[in-house]
Amino acid sequence: MIQRISLDQAQPGMIIAEPILDSGGQVLILGGEVLSDRLIRRLIVRGAKEIAIQGEEPEAPPEVPKTRKVKRAETEEEIRELLDLRFQNFENHEIMQTIRALAEKHLVQKLGSSETGDAAAGSGSSN
């Protein structure tokens, strides 16, 4: 069965059912090739919007709960839990994991400096 999907639904491992052409009619990818992250990025750069894949209808990506109020983390453990939630769809993405690690480091340092500031403010007010 051939299924047409938008490129944002494409996932590595899917099999391309038909050749994908650019606007000038040049073949970008032949039918029968297996999609990889690299091929998906290449299609995005070349302006592809839709592709035909072989197989059953693809699974919908997991819904990320939308929150209106952002909870402020008060402990290092809460920082890690919130970052885990926000980065849950990027476990195998090296760059996103680097960003997560940098964010964690920054937020933990910020938490430490705000606790130091709170303690200093509290000790100065008790005269």
PEGI-V696099 format. One record per backbone hydrogen bond with DSSP energy under -1.0 kcal/mol. CO is the residue of the C=O (numbers start at 0). NH is the residue of the N-H. E is the energy in kcal/mol with one decimal. If there is no record, write none. Layout:
# PEGI-V696099
co | nh | e
CO | NH | E
CO | NH | E
This chain:
# PEGI-V696099
co | nh | e
0 | 54 | -1.9
2 | 52 | -3.1
4 | 50 | -2.6
5 | 8 | -2.0
6 | 9 | -1.2
10 | 13 | -1.9
13 | 34 | -3.5
14 | 53 | -2.8
15 | 31 | -4.2
19 | 27 | -3.6
19 | 28 | -1.3
21 | 24 | -2.0
25 | 21 | -2.5
28 | 19 | -2.9
29 | 32 | -1.2
32 | 15 | -3.0
34 | 12 | -2.9
35 | 39 | -2.4
36 | 40 | -2.5
37 | 41 | -2.3
38 | 42 | -2.3
39 | 43 | -2.2
40 | 44 | -2.6
41 | 45 | -1.9
42 | 47 | -2.5
43 | 46 | -1.5
48 | 6 | -2.6
50 | 4 | -2.8
51 | 16 | -2.8
52 | 2 | -2.8
74 | 78 | -2.0
75 | 79 | -2.3
76 | 80 | -2.3
77 | 81 | -2.6
78 | 82 | -2.4
79 | 83 | -2.6
80 | 84 | -2.0
81 | 85 | -2.3
82 | 86 | -2.2
86 | 89 | -2.0
89 | 92 | -1.6
92 | 96 | -2.2
93 | 97 | -1.8
94 | 98 | -2.3
95 | 99 | -2.4
96 | 100 | -2.2
97 | 101 | -2.3
98 | 102 | -2.6
99 | 103 | -2.7
100 | 104 | -2.4
101 | 105 | -2.5
102 | 106 | -2.9
103 | 107 | -2.6
104 | 108 | -2.2
105 | 109 | -2.6
106 | 110 | -2.6
107 | 111 | -2.4
108 | 112 | -2.4
109 | 113 | -2.2
110 | 114 | -2.1
111 | 115 | -1.9
112 | 116 | -2.1
113 | 117 | -2.4
114 | 118 | -2.3
115 | 119 | -2.2
116 | 120 | -2.3
117 | 121 | -2.2
118 | 122 | -2.1
119 | 123 | -1.5
124 | 126 | -1.1
